[in-house]
Amino acid sequence: IASAGIKHGEGSHSEAVLFPESITTEQQSLVLVKRLLAISVSCITYMRGLFPESSYGTRYLDDLCLKILREDKSCLGSFETKTRLC
C-alpha cells in the first residue's frame, strides 16, 4: 500500500512522515488505522468548533492543510479525546 506522507507544519523544518510508504506487517497496519482515526476525529472536531484553536496543530498532506488535535492540558476535553485516541 502506497500513501502520501504528512509533514509537520507550523514552520517546522522536520520532515517527519506520519504515513509510511508501504505497510508490510499487521503492527504497521494497526498504527496506520489508529492514525487515520485520529486524523478523522480531529477534522470533525475542528470543523464543528468543539475545541479552541489552540488545541490543534497544523500538518500538511501535499497541499492540504490538516488541523490535528493535540494534548492541550488547558482544554480538558481535547486532552481526554487525544489521550483516548492514541
PDB file of N, CA, C and O in Angstrom:
ATOM      1  N   ILE A   1       0.862  -1.177   0.000  1.00  0.00           N
ATOM      2  CA  ILE A   1       0.000   0.000   0.000  1.00  0.00           C
ATOM      3  C   ILE A   1       0.895   1.223   0.000  1.00  0.00           C
ATOM      4  O   ILE A   1       1.739   1.379   0.882  1.00  0.00           O
ATOM      5  N   ALA A   2       0.722   2.065  -0.954  1.00  0.00           N
ATOM      6  CA  ALA A   2       1.484   3.310  -1.008  1.00  0.00           C
ATOM      7  C   ALA A   2       0.595   4.447  -0.536  1.00  0.00           C
ATOM      8  O   ALA A   2      -0.607   4.458  -0.804  1.00  0.00           O
ATOM      9  N   SER A   3       1.181   5.391   0.159  1.00  0.00           N
ATOM     10  CA  SER A   3       0.401   6.532   0.644  1.00  0.00           C
ATOM     11  C   SER A   3       1.269   7.764   0.684  1.00  0.00           C
ATOM     12  O   SER A   3       2.494   7.683   0.767  1.00  0.00           O
ATOM     13  N   ALA A   4       0.612   8.910   0.624  1.00  0.00           N
ATOM     14  CA  ALA A   4       1.337  10.183   0.674  1.00  0.00           C
ATOM     15  C   ALA A   4       1.786  10.449   2.103  1.00  0.00           C
ATOM     16  O   ALA A   4       1.143  10.007   3.055  1.00  0.00           O
ATOM     17  N   GLY A   5       2.872  11.159   2.246  1.00  0.00           N
ATOM     18  CA  GLY A   5       3.383  11.488   3.570  1.00  0.00           C
ATOM     19  C   GLY A   5       2.804  12.781   4.076  1.00  0.00           C
ATOM     20  O   GLY A   5       2.615  13.731   3.316  1.00  0.00           O
ATOM     21  N   ILE A   6       2.521  12.817   5.369  1.00  0.00           N
ATOM     22  CA  ILE A   6       2.085  14.051   6.004  1.00  0.00           C
ATOM     23  C   ILE A   6       3.273  14.620   6.747  1.00  0.00           C
ATOM     24  O   ILE A   6       3.958  13.909   7.483  1.00  0.00           O
ATOM     25  N   LYS A   7       3.513  15.901   6.553  1.00  0.00           N
ATOM     26  CA  LYS A   7       4.640  16.559   7.190  1.00  0.00           C
ATOM     27  C   LYS A   7       4.146  17.523   8.247  1.00  0.00           C
ATOM     28  O   LYS A   7       3.047  18.069   8.144  1.00  0.00           O
ATOM     29  N   HIS A   8       4.979  17.731   9.276  1.00  0.00           N
ATOM     30  CA  HIS A   8       4.636  18.663  10.351  1.00  0.00           C
ATOM     31  C   HIS A   8       4.576  20.074   9.811  1.00  0.00           C
ATOM     32  O   HIS A   8       5.326  20.436   8.906  1.00  0.00           O
ATOM     33  N   GLY A   9       3.691  20.859  10.363  1.00  0.00           N
ATOM     34  CA  GLY A   9       3.522  22.244   9.941  1.00  0.00           C
ATOM     35  C   GLY A   9       4.057  23.212  10.968  1.00  0.00           C
ATOM     36  O   GLY A   9       4.987  22.903  11.713  1.00  0.00           O
ATOM     37  N   GLU A  10       3.452  24.398  10.998  1.00  0.00           N
ATOM     38  CA  GLU A  10       3.797  25.466  11.917  1.00  0.00           C
ATOM     39  C   GLU A  10       5.256  25.856  11.824  1.00  0.00           C
ATOM     40  O   GLU A  10       5.905  26.054  12.851  1.00  0.00           O
ATOM     41  N   GLY A  11       5.784  25.971  10.627  1.00  0.00           N
ATOM     42  CA  GLY A  11       7.143  26.442  10.446  1.00  0.00           C
ATOM     43  C   GLY A  11       8.221  25.418  10.769  1.00  0.00           C
ATOM     44  O   GLY A  11       9.410  25.733  10.717  1.00  0.00           O
ATOM     45  N   SER A  12       7.829  24.226  11.092  1.00  0.00           N
ATOM     46  CA  SER A  12       8.798  23.188  11.418  1.00  0.00           C
ATOM     47  C   SER A  12       9.535  22.752  10.159  1.00  0.00           C
ATOM     48  O   SER A  12       8.932  22.594   9.097  1.00  0.00           O
ATOM     49  N   HIS A  13      10.830  22.561  10.286  1.00  0.00           N
ATOM     50  CA  HIS A  13      11.617  22.138   9.130  1.00  0.00           C
ATOM     51  C   HIS A  13      11.838  20.636   9.125  1.00  0.00           C
ATOM     52  O   HIS A  13      12.506  20.111   8.234  1.00  0.00           O
ATOM     53  N   SER A  14      11.279  19.929  10.121  1.00  0.00           N
ATOM     54  CA  SER A  14      11.456  18.480  10.153  1.00  0.00           C
ATOM     55  C   SER A  14      10.605  17.848   9.064  1.00  0.00           C
ATOM     56  O   SER A  14       9.563  18.385   8.689  1.00  0.00           O
ATOM     57  N   GLU A  15      11.039  16.742   8.576  1.00  0.00           N
ATOM     58  CA  GLU A  15      10.345  16.029   7.509  1.00  0.00           C
ATOM     59  C   GLU A  15       9.747  14.741   8.064  1.00  0.00           C
ATOM     60  O   GLU A  15       9.818  13.698   7.414  1.00  0.00           O
ATOM     61  N   ALA A  16       9.163  14.800   9.251  1.00  0.00           N
ATOM     62  CA  ALA A  16       8.560  13.620   9.864  1.00  0.00           C
ATOM     63  C   ALA A  16       7.357  13.186   9.047  1.00  0.00           C
ATOM     64  O   ALA A  16       6.476  13.994   8.752  1.00  0.00           O
ATOM     65  N   VAL A  17       7.318  11.927   8.684  1.00  0.00           N
ATOM     66  CA  VAL A  17       6.245  11.399   7.854  1.00  0.00           C
ATOM     67  C   VAL A  17       5.343  10.532   8.731  1.00  0.00           C
ATOM     68  O   VAL A  17       5.823   9.632   9.421  1.00  0.00           O
ATOM     69  N   LEU A  18       4.050  10.799   8.704  1.00  0.00           N
ATOM     70  CA  LEU A  18       3.100  10.038   9.508  1.00  0.00           C
ATOM     71  C   LEU A  18       2.668   8.756   8.827  1.00  0.00           C
ATOM     72  O   LEU A  18       2.336   7.784   9.505  1.00  0.00           O
ATOM     73  N   PHE A  19       2.663   8.729   7.504  1.00  0.00           N
ATOM     74  CA  PHE A  19       2.266   7.540   6.763  1.00  0.00           C
ATOM     75  C   PHE A  19       3.476   6.940   6.065  1.00  0.00           C
ATOM     76  O   PHE A  19       4.109   7.607   5.247  1.00  0.00           O
ATOM     77  N   PRO A  20       3.806   5.702   6.372  1.00  0.00           N
ATOM     78  CA  PRO A  20       4.938   5.056   5.698  1.00  0.00           C
ATOM     79  C   PRO A  20       4.617   4.772   4.229  1.00  0.00           C
ATOM     80  O   PRO A  20       3.452   4.727   3.833  1.00  0.00           O
ATOM     81  N   GLU A  21       5.645   4.588   3.449  1.00  0.00           N
ATOM     82  CA  GLU A  21       5.472   4.303   2.020  1.00  0.00           C
ATOM     83  C   GLU A  21       4.831   2.940   1.775  1.00  0.00           C
ATOM     84  O   GLU A  21       4.095   2.764   0.804  1.00  0.00           O
ATOM     85  N   SER A  22       5.109   1.976   2.653  1.00  0.00           N
ATOM     86  CA  SER A  22       4.499   0.658   2.482  1.00  0.00           C
ATOM     87  C   SER A  22       4.139   0.069   3.844  1.00  0.00           C
ATOM     88  O   SER A  22       4.791   0.353   4.850  1.00  0.00           O
ATOM     89  N   ILE A  23       3.107  -0.742   3.858  1.00  0.00           N
ATOM     90  CA  ILE A  23       2.641  -1.424   5.058  1.00  0.00           C
ATOM     91  C   ILE A  23       2.872  -2.913   4.838  1.00  0.00           C
ATOM     92  O   ILE A  23       2.261  -3.518   3.957  1.00  0.00           O
ATOM     93  N   THR A  24       3.756  -3.503   5.640  1.00  0.00           N
ATOM     94  CA  THR A  24       4.094  -4.907   5.426  1.00  0.00           C
ATOM     95  C   THR A  24       3.726  -5.820   6.592  1.00  0.00           C
ATOM     96  O   THR A  24       3.687  -7.040   6.433  1.00  0.00           O
ATOM     97  N   THR A  25       3.456  -5.242   7.763  1.00  0.00           N
ATOM     98  CA  THR A  25       3.141  -6.083   8.918  1.00  0.00           C
ATOM     99  C   THR A  25       1.783  -5.691   9.499  1.00  0.00           C
ATOM    100  O   THR A  25       1.243  -4.623   9.211  1.00  0.00           O
ATOM    101  N   GLU A  26       1.261  -6.578  10.311  1.00  0.00           N
ATOM    102  CA  GLU A  26      -0.008  -6.305  10.980  1.00  0.00           C
ATOM    103  C   GLU A  26       0.131  -5.115  11.931  1.00  0.00           C
ATOM    104  O   GLU A  26      -0.793  -4.311  12.046  1.00  0.00           O
ATOM    105  N   GLN A  27       1.251  -4.994  12.600  1.00  0.00           N
ATOM    106  CA  GLN A  27       1.501  -3.882  13.517  1.00  0.00           C
ATOM    107  C   GLN A  27       1.509  -2.547  12.770  1.00  0.00           C
ATOM    108  O   GLN A  27       0.931  -1.570  13.246  1.00  0.00           O
ATOM    109  N   GLN A  28       2.153  -2.497  11.616  1.00  0.00           N
ATOM    110  CA  GLN A  28       2.168  -1.270  10.819  1.00  0.00           C
ATOM    111  C   GLN A  28       0.761  -0.906  10.358  1.00  0.00           C
ATOM    112  O   GLN A  28       0.405   0.271  10.312  1.00  0.00           O
ATOM    113  N   SER A  29      -0.034  -1.913  10.019  1.00  0.00           N
ATOM    114  CA  SER A  29      -1.410  -1.688   9.607  1.00  0.00           C
ATOM    115  C   SER A  29      -2.232  -1.111  10.758  1.00  0.00           C
ATOM    116  O   SER A  29      -3.027  -0.194  10.554  1.00  0.00           O
ATOM    117  N   LEU A  30      -2.043  -1.642  11.963  1.00  0.00           N
ATOM    118  CA  LEU A  30      -2.743  -1.147  13.144  1.00  0.00           C
ATOM    119  C   LEU A  30      -2.386   0.315  13.429  1.00  0.00           C
ATOM    120  O   LEU A  30      -3.263   1.124  13.731  1.00  0.00           O
ATOM    121  N   VAL A  31      -1.111   0.643  13.334  1.00  0.00           N
ATOM    122  CA  VAL A  31      -0.662   2.023  13.554  1.00  0.00           C
ATOM    123  C   VAL A  31      -1.289   2.955  12.521  1.00  0.00           C
ATOM    124  O   VAL A  31      -1.723   4.054  12.867  1.00  0.00           O
ATOM    125  N   LEU A  32      -1.343   2.536  11.279  1.00  0.00           N
ATOM    126  CA  LEU A  32      -1.936   3.350  10.219  1.00  0.00           C
ATOM    127  C   LEU A  32      -3.417   3.601  10.474  1.00  0.00           C
ATOM    128  O   LEU A  32      -3.891   4.725  10.308  1.00  0.00           O
ATOM    129  N   VAL A  33      -4.151   2.570  10.875  1.00  0.00           N
ATOM    130  CA  VAL A  33      -5.576   2.723  11.153  1.00  0.00           C
ATOM    131  C   VAL A  33      -5.795   3.681  12.321  1.00  0.00           C
ATOM    132  O   VAL A  33      -6.703   4.511  12.275  1.00  0.00           O
ATOM    133  N   LYS A  34      -4.973   3.579  13.370  1.00  0.00           N
ATOM    134  CA  LYS A  34      -5.082   4.493  14.510  1.00  0.00           C
ATOM    135  C   LYS A  34      -4.818   5.932  14.080  1.00  0.00           C
ATOM    136  O   LYS A  34      -5.514   6.847  14.518  1.00  0.00           O
ATOM    137  N   ARG A  35      -3.823   6.135  13.232  1.00  0.00           N
ATOM    138  CA  ARG A  35      -3.519   7.490  12.757  1.00  0.00           C
ATOM    139  C   ARG A  35      -4.650   8.046  11.907  1.00  0.00           C
ATOM    140  O   ARG A  35      -5.005   9.218  12.036  1.00  0.00           O
ATOM    141  N   LEU A  36      -5.220   7.218  11.040  1.00  0.00           N
ATOM    142  CA  LEU A  36      -6.341   7.663  10.210  1.00  0.00           C
ATOM    143  C   LEU A  36      -7.553   8.024  11.073  1.00  0.00           C
ATOM    144  O   LEU A  36      -8.243   9.006  10.796  1.00  0.00           O
ATOM    145  N   LEU A  37      -7.811   7.238  12.110  1.00  0.00           N
ATOM    146  CA  LEU A  37      -8.912   7.532  13.019  1.00  0.00           C
ATOM    147  C   LEU A  37      -8.670   8.849  13.755  1.00  0.00           C
ATOM    148  O   LEU A  37      -9.586   9.661  13.895  1.00  0.00           O
ATOM    149  N   ALA A  38      -7.443   9.061  14.224  1.00  0.00           N
ATOM    150  CA  ALA A  38      -7.106  10.298  14.924  1.00  0.00           C
ATOM    151  C   ALA A  38      -7.270  11.511  14.012  1.00  0.00           C
ATOM    152  O   ALA A  38      -7.768  12.553  14.440  1.00  0.00           O
ATOM    153  N   ILE A  39      -6.852  11.375  12.766  1.00  0.00           N
ATOM    154  CA  ILE A  39      -6.997  12.473  11.801  1.00  0.00           C
ATOM    155  C   ILE A  39      -8.475  12.742  11.533  1.00  0.00           C
ATOM    156  O   ILE A  39      -8.889  13.899  11.460  1.00  0.00           O
ATOM    157  N   SER A  40      -9.268  11.691  11.386  1.00  0.00           N
ATOM    158  CA  SER A  40     -10.698  11.852  11.126  1.00  0.00           C
ATOM    159  C   SER A  40     -11.402  12.557  12.276  1.00  0.00           C
ATOM    160  O   SER A  40     -12.166  13.497  12.054  1.00  0.00           O
ATOM    161  N   VAL A  41     -11.153  12.115  13.496  1.00  0.00           N
ATOM    162  CA  VAL A  41     -11.766  12.735  14.667  1.00  0.00           C
ATOM    163  C   VAL A  41     -11.306  14.184  14.792  1.00  0.00           C
ATOM    164  O   VAL A  41     -12.105  15.064  15.112  1.00  0.00           O
ATOM    165  N   SER A  42     -10.033  14.431  14.544  1.00  0.00           N
ATOM    166  CA  SER A  42      -9.502  15.793  14.612  1.00  0.00           C
ATOM    167  C   SER A  42     -10.204  16.717  13.623  1.00  0.00           C
ATOM    168  O   SER A  42     -10.594  17.830  13.974  1.00  0.00           O
ATOM    169  N   CYS A  43     -10.364  16.255  12.397  1.00  0.00           N
ATOM    170  CA  CYS A  43     -11.021  17.077  11.368  1.00  0.00           C
ATOM    171  C   CYS A  43     -12.473  17.363  11.733  1.00  0.00           C
ATOM    172  O   CYS A  43     -12.946  18.486  11.560  1.00  0.00           O
ATOM    173  N   ILE A  44     -13.174  16.364  12.231  1.00  0.00           N
ATOM    174  CA  ILE A  44     -14.579  16.551  12.606  1.00  0.00           C
ATOM    175  C   ILE A  44     -14.701  17.537  13.767  1.00  0.00           C
ATOM    176  O   ILE A  44     -15.524  18.452  13.718  1.00  0.00           O
ATOM    177  N   THR A  45     -13.888  17.358  14.811  1.00  0.00           N
ATOM    178  CA  THR A  45     -13.978  18.259  15.966  1.00  0.00           C
ATOM    179  C   THR A  45     -13.567  19.674  15.596  1.00  0.00           C
ATOM    180  O   THR A  45     -14.125  20.634  16.127  1.00  0.00           O
ATOM    181  N   TYR A  46     -12.596  19.823  14.689  1.00  0.00           N
ATOM    182  CA  TYR A  46     -12.166  21.163  14.258  1.00  0.00           C
ATOM    183  C   TYR A  46     -13.268  21.852  13.464  1.00  0.00           C
ATOM    184  O   TYR A  46     -13.577  23.019  13.704  1.00  0.00           O
ATOM    185  N   MET A  47     -13.856  21.132  12.525  1.00  0.00           N
ATOM    186  CA  MET A  47     -14.891  21.724  11.674  1.00  0.00           C
ATOM    187  C   MET A  47     -16.153  22.075  12.472  1.00  0.00           C
ATOM    188  O   MET A  47     -16.863  23.015  12.115  1.00  0.00           O
ATOM    189  N   ARG A  48     -16.433  21.346  13.526  1.00  0.00           N
ATOM    190  CA  ARG A  48     -17.602  21.631  14.362  1.00  0.00           C
ATOM    191  C   ARG A  48     -17.288  22.640  15.465  1.00  0.00           C
ATOM    192  O   ARG A  48     -18.189  23.078  16.180  1.00  0.00           O
ATOM    193  N   GLY A  49     -16.014  23.008  15.605  1.00  0.00           N
ATOM    194  CA  GLY A  49     -15.625  24.004  16.603  1.00  0.00           C
ATOM    195  C   GLY A  49     -15.785  23.524  18.033  1.00  0.00           C
ATOM    196  O   GLY A  49     -16.147  24.306  18.913  1.00  0.00           O
ATOM    197  N   LEU A  50     -15.519  22.242  18.277  1.00  0.00           N
ATOM    198  CA  LEU A  50     -15.715  21.682  19.608  1.00  0.00           C
ATOM    199  C   LEU A  50     -14.632  22.080  20.608  1.00  0.00           C
ATOM    200  O   LEU A  50     -14.889  22.120  21.811  1.00  0.00           O
ATOM    201  N   PHE A  51     -13.437  22.371  20.129  1.00  0.00           N
ATOM    202  CA  PHE A  51     -12.327  22.752  20.998  1.00  0.00           C
ATOM    203  C   PHE A  51     -11.709  24.040  20.481  1.00  0.00           C
ATOM    204  O   PHE A  51     -11.866  24.376  19.308  1.00  0.00           O
ATOM    205  N   PRO A  52     -11.002  24.770  21.351  1.00  0.00           N
ATOM    206  CA  PRO A  52     -10.378  26.022  20.903  1.00  0.00           C
ATOM    207  C   PRO A  52      -9.274  25.768  19.869  1.00  0.00           C
ATOM    208  O   PRO A  52      -8.704  24.679  19.802  1.00  0.00           O
ATOM    209  N   GLU A  53      -8.992  26.780  19.081  1.00  0.00           N
ATOM    210  CA  GLU A  53      -7.960  26.704  18.029  1.00  0.00           C
ATOM    211  C   GLU A  53      -6.612  26.241  18.586  1.00  0.00           C
ATOM    212  O   GLU A  53      -5.859  25.543  17.906  1.00  0.00           O
ATOM    213  N   SER A  54      -6.317  26.632  19.813  1.00  0.00           N
ATOM    214  CA  SER A  54      -5.024  26.274  20.416  1.00  0.00           C
ATOM    215  C   SER A  54      -4.878  24.778  20.675  1.00  0.00           C
ATOM    216  O   SER A  54      -3.776  24.303  20.950  1.00  0.00           O
ATOM    217  N   SER A  55      -5.967  24.037  20.589  1.00  0.00           N
ATOM    218  CA  SER A  55      -5.930  22.590  20.827  1.00  0.00           C
ATOM    219  C   SER A  55      -5.499  21.799  19.596  1.00  0.00           C
ATOM    220  O   SER A  55      -5.408  20.572  19.647  1.00  0.00           O
ATOM    221  N   TYR A  56      -5.233  22.496  18.488  1.00  0.00           N
ATOM    222  CA  TYR A  56      -4.896  21.826  17.240  1.00  0.00           C
ATOM    223  C   TYR A  56      -3.516  22.232  16.742  1.00  0.00           C
ATOM    224  O   TYR A  56      -3.097  23.380  16.890  1.00  0.00           O
ATOM    225  N   GLY A  57      -2.830  21.281  16.159  1.00  0.00           N
ATOM    226  CA  GLY A  57      -1.587  21.549  15.449  1.00  0.00           C
ATOM    227  C   GLY A  57      -1.873  21.508  13.953  1.00  0.00           C
ATOM    228  O   GLY A  57      -2.924  21.021  13.534  1.00  0.00           O
ATOM    229  N   THR A  58      -0.963  22.005  13.164  1.00  0.00           N
ATOM    230  CA  THR A  58      -1.144  22.026  11.715  1.00  0.00           C
ATOM    231  C   THR A  58      -0.187  21.043  11.062  1.00  0.00           C
ATOM    232  O   THR A  58       1.008  21.032  11.359  1.00  0.00           O
ATOM    233  N   ARG A  59      -0.714  20.229  10.182  1.00  0.00           N
ATOM    234  CA  ARG A  59       0.100  19.303   9.382  1.00  0.00           C
ATOM    235  C   ARG A  59      -0.362  19.420   7.942  1.00  0.00           C
ATOM    236  O   ARG A  59      -1.479  19.863   7.672  1.00  0.00           O
ATOM    237  N   TYR A  60       0.501  19.020   7.022  1.00  0.00           N
ATOM    238  CA  TYR A  60       0.178  19.128   5.593  1.00  0.00           C
ATOM    239  C   TYR A  60       0.266  17.780   4.912  1.00  0.00           C
ATOM    240  O   TYR A  60       1.202  17.014   5.142  1.00  0.00           O
ATOM    241  N   LEU A  61      -0.715  17.497   4.075  1.00  0.00           N
ATOM    242  CA  LEU A  61      -0.716  16.334   3.198  1.00  0.00           C
ATOM    243  C   LEU A  61      -0.652  16.908   1.794  1.00  0.00           C
ATOM    244  O   LEU A  61      -1.662  17.352   1.247  1.00  0.00           O
ATOM    245  N   ASP A  62       0.540  16.897   1.215  1.00  0.00           N
ATOM    246  CA  ASP A  62       0.813  17.606  -0.031  1.00  0.00           C
ATOM    247  C   ASP A  62       0.422  19.076   0.167  1.00  0.00           C
ATOM    248  O   ASP A  62       1.067  19.766   0.956  1.00  0.00           O
ATOM    249  N   ASP A  63      -0.597  19.570  -0.513  1.00  0.00           N
ATOM    250  CA  ASP A  63      -1.025  20.964  -0.369  1.00  0.00           C
ATOM    251  C   ASP A  63      -2.223  21.121   0.559  1.00  0.00           C
ATOM    252  O   ASP A  63      -2.717  22.233   0.744  1.00  0.00           O
ATOM    253  N   LEU A  64      -2.692  20.032   1.141  1.00  0.00           N
ATOM    254  CA  LEU A  64      -3.864  20.063   2.008  1.00  0.00           C
ATOM    255  C   LEU A  64      -3.444  20.319   3.452  1.00  0.00           C
ATOM    256  O   LEU A  64      -2.636  19.580   4.013  1.00  0.00           O
ATOM    257  N   CYS A  65      -3.996  21.366   4.042  1.00  0.00           N
ATOM    258  CA  CYS A  65      -3.703  21.719   5.434  1.00  0.00           C
ATOM    259  C   CYS A  65      -4.677  20.971   6.342  1.00  0.00           C
ATOM    260  O   CYS A  65      -5.891  21.079   6.172  1.00  0.00           O
ATOM    261  N   LEU A  66      -4.149  20.213   7.305  1.00  0.00           N
ATOM    262  CA  LEU A  66      -4.972  19.475   8.258  1.00  0.00           C
ATOM    263  C   LEU A  66      -4.756  20.016   9.655  1.00  0.00           C
ATOM    264  O   LEU A  66      -3.623  20.314  10.035  1.00  0.00           O
ATOM    265  N   LYS A  67      -5.815  20.146  10.421  1.00  0.00           N
ATOM    266  CA  LYS A  67      -5.732  20.529  11.831  1.00  0.00           C
ATOM    267  C   LYS A  67      -5.831  19.248  12.644  1.00  0.00           C
ATOM    268  O   LYS A  67      -6.845  18.551  12.598  1.00  0.00           O
ATOM    269  N   ILE A  68      -4.771  18.939  13.391  1.00  0.00           N
ATOM    270  CA  ILE A  68      -4.693  17.701  14.148  1.00  0.00           C
ATOM    271  C   ILE A  68      -4.792  18.012  15.639  1.00  0.00           C
ATOM    272  O   ILE A  68      -4.036  18.830  16.162  1.00  0.00           O
ATOM    273  N   LEU A  69      -5.724  17.356  16.311  1.00  0.00           N
ATOM    274  CA  LEU A  69      -5.928  17.539  17.739  1.00  0.00           C
ATOM    275  C   LEU A  69      -4.674  17.123  18.488  1.00  0.00           C
ATOM    276  O   LEU A  69      -4.080  16.085  18.196  1.00  0.00           O
ATOM    277  N   ARG A  70      -4.275  17.940  19.455  1.00  0.00           N
ATOM    278  CA  ARG A  70      -3.112  17.592  20.265  1.00  0.00           C
ATOM    279  C   ARG A  70      -3.498  17.631  21.735  1.00  0.00           C
ATOM    280  O   ARG A  70      -4.567  18.127  22.089  1.00  0.00           O
ATOM    281  N   GLU A  71      -2.632  17.112  22.584  1.00  0.00           N
ATOM    282  CA  GLU A  71      -2.900  17.071  24.016  1.00  0.00           C
ATOM    283  C   GLU A  71      -2.716  18.463  24.606  1.00  0.00           C
ATOM    284  O   GLU A  71      -1.609  18.847  24.983  1.00  0.00           O
ATOM    285  N   ASP A  72      -3.798  19.207  24.681  1.00  0.00           N
ATOM    286  CA  ASP A  72      -3.801  20.559  25.220  1.00  0.00           C
ATOM    287  C   ASP A  72      -4.340  20.489  26.639  1.00  0.00           C
ATOM    288  O   ASP A  72      -5.549  20.378  26.839  1.00  0.00           O
ATOM    289  N   LYS A  73      -3.451  20.554  27.629  1.00  0.00           N
ATOM    290  CA  LYS A  73      -3.872  20.410  29.024  1.00  0.00           C
ATOM    291  C   LYS A  73      -4.733  21.569  29.499  1.00  0.00           C
ATOM    292  O   LYS A  73      -5.394  21.461  30.532  1.00  0.00           O
ATOM    293  N   SER A  74      -4.738  22.675  28.766  1.00  0.00           N
ATOM    294  CA  SER A  74      -5.594  23.800  29.151  1.00  0.00           C
ATOM    295  C   SER A  74      -7.042  23.560  28.741  1.00  0.00           C
ATOM    296  O   SER A  74      -7.941  24.263  29.203  1.00  0.00           O
ATOM    297  N   CYS A  75      -7.273  22.581  27.885  1.00  0.00           N
ATOM    298  CA  CYS A  75      -8.634  22.226  27.457  1.00  0.00           C
ATOM    299  C   CYS A  75      -8.838  20.741  27.757  1.00  0.00           C
ATOM    300  O   CYS A  75      -8.393  19.877  27.002  1.00  0.00           O
ATOM    301  N   LEU A  76      -9.512  20.462  28.863  1.00  0.00           N
ATOM    302  CA  LEU A  76      -9.664  19.092  29.335  1.00  0.00           C
ATOM    303  C   LEU A  76     -10.300  18.166  28.298  1.00  0.00           C
ATOM    304  O   LEU A  76      -9.882  17.016  28.166  1.00  0.00           O
ATOM    305  N   GLY A  77     -11.299  18.647  27.563  1.00  0.00           N
ATOM    306  CA  GLY A  77     -11.982  17.814  26.566  1.00  0.00           C
ATOM    307  C   GLY A  77     -11.052  17.360  25.459  1.00  0.00           C
ATOM    308  O   GLY A  77     -11.071  16.192  25.074  1.00  0.00           O
ATOM    309  N   SER A  78     -10.230  18.276  24.939  1.00  0.00           N
ATOM    310  CA  SER A  78      -9.308  17.896  23.868  1.00  0.00           C
ATOM    311  C   SER A  78      -8.211  16.982  24.394  1.00  0.00           C
ATOM    312  O   SER A  78      -7.764  16.073  23.696  1.00  0.00           O
ATOM    313  N   PHE A  79      -7.782  17.224  25.626  1.00  0.00           N
ATOM    314  CA  PHE A  79      -6.745  16.381  26.233  1.00  0.00           C
ATOM    315  C   PHE A  79      -7.246  14.949  26.381  1.00  0.00           C
ATOM    316  O   PHE A  79      -6.538  14.006  26.029  1.00  0.00           O
ATOM    317  N   GLU A  80      -8.459  14.780  26.899  1.00  0.00           N
ATOM    318  CA  GLU A  80      -9.020  13.442  27.063  1.00  0.00           C
ATOM    319  C   GLU A  80      -9.276  12.754  25.731  1.00  0.00           C
ATOM    320  O   GLU A  80      -9.025  11.558  25.585  1.00  0.00           O
ATOM    321  N   THR A  81      -9.774  13.506  24.765  1.00  0.00           N
ATOM    322  CA  THR A  81     -10.054  12.924  23.445  1.00  0.00           C
ATOM    323  C   THR A  81      -8.770  12.433  22.803  1.00  0.00           C
ATOM    324  O   THR A  81      -8.728  11.308  22.306  1.00  0.00           O
ATOM    325  N   LYS A  82      -7.726  13.241  22.800  1.00  0.00           N
ATOM    326  CA  LYS A  82      -6.449  12.861  22.207  1.00  0.00           C
ATOM    327  C   LYS A  82      -5.847  11.675  22.941  1.00  0.00           C
ATOM    328  O   LYS A  82      -5.306  10.768  22.309  1.00  0.00           O
ATOM    329  N   THR A  83      -5.930  11.669  24.272  1.00  0.00           N
ATOM    330  CA  THR A  83      -5.376  10.571  25.066  1.00  0.00           C
ATOM    331  C   THR A  83      -6.081   9.255  24.742  1.00  0.00           C
ATOM    332  O   THR A  83      -5.431   8.212  24.667  1.00  0.00           O
ATOM    333  N   ARG A  84      -7.376   9.288  24.553  1.00  0.00           N
ATOM    334  CA  ARG A  84      -8.127   8.062  24.248  1.00  0.00           C
ATOM    335  C   ARG A  84      -7.881   7.562  22.837  1.00  0.00           C
ATOM    336  O   ARG A  84      -7.998   6.363  22.580  1.00  0.00           O
ATOM    337  N   LEU A  85      -7.543   8.454  21.918  1.00  0.00           N
ATOM    338  CA  LEU A  85      -7.284   8.045  20.536  1.00  0.00           C
ATOM    339  C   LEU A  85      -5.938   7.363  20.373  1.00  0.00           C
ATOM    340  O   LEU A  85      -5.781   6.509  19.500  1.00  0.00           O
ATOM    341  N   CYS A  86      -4.989   7.716  21.175  1.00  0.00           N
ATOM    342  CA  CYS A  86      -3.621   7.177  20.999  1.00  0.00           C
ATOM    343  C   CYS A  86      -3.293   6.083  21.954  1.00  0.00           C
ATOM    344  O   CYS A  86      -2.187   5.544  21.918  1.00  0.00           O
TER     345      CYS A  86
END
